[in-house]
């Protein structure tokens, strides 16, 4: 039994690691649409970090275009239907761009009888620029450091990839953290995606035309 619990924890940790690294915006919500867990790509669409999305209503973050869609889904979930549901949404991205897309919700649970959670994925369909701000200015090296971090690299691995020392990588991270007011690496990655430094929807992560200072 103990071995089984350990194996379950290992697989859960692997799943969470994969969840964080997926470039598609994904969240896990309760049956009422309240965010329980979100990945950095989803947080980047809201200009924040995954931890700060927890407890938010996903349909307040991404506004449904048709109220009837939401009503039909709520009724289906109340009847414990297990279909995939789609909602057309709009939202304001960091920098002022208005985006349009689709939220896809898949009910998931350990058993048919259990109250399901919702695995929610966001697909961006287009983007309407309104007073959009230019991407944050970063050096080419800073852009490469951020891309490696977003892909899950450690400081040591980033140093090897970039031909730097670990102290050199840490220097760039400290500069970025100070400039952006980021408390940790998760916030740095979210800010990089939100401000356009890293290209969304691409794996492995790549910097978007990093500019020299």
N, C-alpha and C positions, 0 to 999 in steps of 0.2 A: 504493500500500500504506500509506504514511504517513497519507494522508487517511482511509483506512478505519479505521486504529487510533485516530485522533483522534475520528472519529465514534462509534466503539464506546465510547470513554471518556466522551464527552458523554452518550450514551444510558444508560450505566451509572450516571453521576452523577445523571441525572434519575430513574432507577428507584429509586436509593437514597433520594433526597429524598422521592419519593412513598411509599416504604416507611416512612420515619420519620413521615410525616404521617398515614398511615392510622389511623383511630381504633380499628379492629378489632385485637385482639392477634394479632400474626403473628411467626413466627420461621422461620429457615432452619436445618435440622439436617442432620447427616450421616446416612448410612444406619443408624447405630447409635442415633440419637436424641440425639446431643450437639449442643447449640446452637452454631451458627456465627455467627449474626446474629439480633438481636431488635429489634423496634421499641419505642418508649417505652410504648405501650399494653400490650404483653406484659410489659415490666419492671414496670409499675405494678401488675399483678396479683400480683407477687411482692414488692412493696415495695422495689424496688431500681432500678438503672439498666441500660440495655441492655448496657453493657460488662461488668458483673458477672455477667450471665447466660451469657456466652460460656464454653464448656467444661463447662457443667452438663448433666446428663441431664434431658431434658424430662419423662420419666416419674417422676423423683424430685421435680420441682417440682409436677407435676400427677399425682396418684396414680390409677392405673387402678382402676375398680370391679371389673373382671373380668380375671383374669390370662389367661384363655383368649383374650380379644380380642388381647392383645399377642402371644401365641404364634402366632396365625393370621397376624397381620401380618408378624411376623419371617420366617415360612416363605414367605409370598408374596413378600417382598422378596428372599429368598435365591434364589427361582426367577425373579427379575426381572419379576414381574407389575407392570403399570402402573396398577392400579386406584386409586381413592380409598379411603382407609381412615379409619374413625372409631373413636375410643376414648372411652368414658364415663369422666369423671375427677372427682375432688374435690380441693380444695386449701383451705388456710387463707389468707385474704386479710389484708392489713395491717389492724390494728384488731381482729382476732379473729373476723371473720365467716367461716363455712364456706360455700364456694361449690360448686356442682355445674354441670358443663357437658360439652361435647364437644370433643375435639381432632380436627381433620380433617387428615390428612396426604396430600399429593399428591406422588408421586415426580416429580422433574424432572431432566433432564440434556440435554446437547447432542446426544447420540445414543442410540440404543436399546442399543448395546453398553456405553456408559459406565456406571459405578456412579452411581446417582442420588443426588441430595440430596433432602431432604424439606421441602416448603413446608408449614408447620404453622400452622393457624389455630385460635383458641380461641373457642368460643361459650358464653357464660355463660347457663345455663338458670334458675337461681334462686339465692337467697342466704339462708343461715340465720345469723341474728345470734347470736353467742355472745360476751358481754363486749365488744361492739363499742364502740370509742371514738368520741366525736363528731368531726366534721371539724375540721381545724386552723382556728384563728381567723385570718382575714385581713380586711383592710379591703376595701371594694368596689373601690377603685382597684387594690389589689394583685391582686385576683381578675381584673380586666380585663387587667392587664399579663400575668399568667400565661396567660390564654386567648389573647392575641395571640401570645405567644412559642410556645405549643403549636401554633399555626397556621402558624408559620414566619416571623413578622414580625421585621424587624430593629429595633434600638433606634430608628432614625430613623423608621421607619414606625409603630411603636408610639406614638412621641411625637406624630406627626401625627394618628393616630386618637384619641388621648386628650386632645389639646390641651395637651400638656406639652412641656417642652424635653427634649432627649436626656439632660441631666444629671438631670432630674426622674425619668425612667424608670430611669436607672442608680441613683438613690437608692433607689427601691423594690426594685430587684433586690438591691442590697447588703443592705438590711434583711432581705429574705427569706432570702438566702444565709447571713447570720449567724444568724438565728433557727433555720434548719433544718440548718445545718452542711453546706450544699451547695457542692461545689467548682466547679460550672459550671452552665450553663443546662439542659443535659440532665438533670442531677440535680434541678434545681428543678422541671422539668416532670414527671419521674417521681414526685417527692414530692407534687406537686399532685394527680396522678391517684390515687396510692396512698392519700392521706389524705382523699380525697373533696372537695377544693376544686374540682377540675374534674370534670365529669360524663363518665363513660366511655360509649363507644358513640354519641357525638354528634359530628357535624362540621358546621360549624366548632366548635372547642372553646368551651365556655361555663362560667363559674364557677357552682358550686352554692350559691346563696343566700349569697354573701359577707356576712360579718357585720362591722359596724363595731366597732372596739375600744372 
